[in-house]
């Protein structure tokens, strides 16, 4: 069971590791996109959110307070869904579908991260294969 949970944690984190790395290595492009969506201080926000999702992903994958890592990912995903993927404001049908898909993806990943948080916090030290167990206790 421990190996399955570890594999799931690592697989879940892969998307965020790539995204966080992209935030930091493609700052100009990402900041331009963020600016087009009305994000204030886009250069700063791209770096901060890149670091946030990298930290969350590493914490989940490696098992350093994985519950906190899952919450960091939720704290990125929910605002991102609403700020960056507001499909309700799109007039072009193709853009609307694309943004709706991205919105739902972010919200679904946020839901998965919330489930991970709950499982990590409930299992506590029984989580297995972590460096530092969960910080929260929901048992």
N, C-alpha and C positions, 0 to 999 in steps of 0.2 A: 504493500500500500504506500509506504514512504516513497518508493521509487516512482510510482504513478503520480503522486502529488508533486514531486520534484519535476518530473517531465512536463506536467501540466503548467507548472509555474514558469518553467523556462520557455515553453512554447508560447505562452501568453505574453511573456515579456519581449519576445523577439520583435514584434511589431513596434513596440515603444522604444526599444533600443535603436532600431533603424530610424524611426521618426526623430528621436532626440538627437541622434548623430546628424541627421539632415538639417535640423534646426541650427546646429552650431556650424556646420560646414557650408551651408548654403544660406547664410544669414541674409544676404542682400535680396535674394529672390523671395525668401520667406517673409522678410520684412515688407517688401513691396506688395505681396499678396495680403498681408495683415493690414497694411495701410489702406488698401483698396476696400477692406471690410470695415474701416473706421476704427481700428484698434489704436488707442493712444500710445505714443512712444513705441512704435512697432519694432525698432531696432533692439531696444531694451527688452521688450516683452518676448521677442523671439528667443533671445538668449536665456531669459529667466524660465520660460516654459520648456525650452530644450533641456536645461539643467534639471527642471522639475520632473520631466518624464523620464530622463535618464536615471535620476535618483530613484524614482518609484520603481522602474523596471528592474534595476539592479537589486534593490531591496527585496522585491518579490522573487526574482530568479535565484539569488544567492541565499536568501533566507536571513536577512538582517532586518529585524522588525518588519516582517513581510506584511503585517496588517497595516502599518503606517505607510508602507510603499503602495499598497492597494488604494489607500485613501488619497495619496498624492496623485495617483492616476485618475481617480474619480474627480478630484478637484481641478484637474486639467480638462477632462473629457466633457463634463457637463457645460461649463461656460463656452468651451470651444464649439460645441454643437450649436448653441444658440447664437454666438457671435459670428462664427465663420460660416455656418451652413444654414442660414435663415431662408429656407426654401419658400416660405410663405410670401416673401418679398420679391421673388423672381417672376418675371413676366414671360421669358422665353421657356417654352415647354421642356426643351432638352435640358436647359440649365436647372429648371425646377426639379426635374427627376434626379439629376446628378446630385444636387444639394440635399434633396430629401434622403437619398441613399446614404450620403455622408453623415447627415444628421442622425439617421437611425442607426448607422454603424457606431457612431460615437456614443449614443445613448445605450446601445446594446452592450458595448464594451464597458461602459460605466456600471451597468447592471451586473455584469460578470465580475467586475472588480469589487463591487459591494458584496457579492456572494463570497468572493475570496476573503475579503475583510472579515465577514461574519464567521466563516469556517476557521480562518487562522486564529481569530480571537476566541472562538469557542474551544478549539482543540488545545490551545496554549502550548505547553511543553510537549504534548503528545503529537504535535505536528510532524516531528521527525525531519531529519536531514536539513537543518537550518543552522546558521552560525549563532544568531541571537533570536530567541523565540519572540512571539508576539508581545507587544507592549500593552495591549488592551486585554481584558479578561471578561468574556461574555458567558462563561460557564455557570 
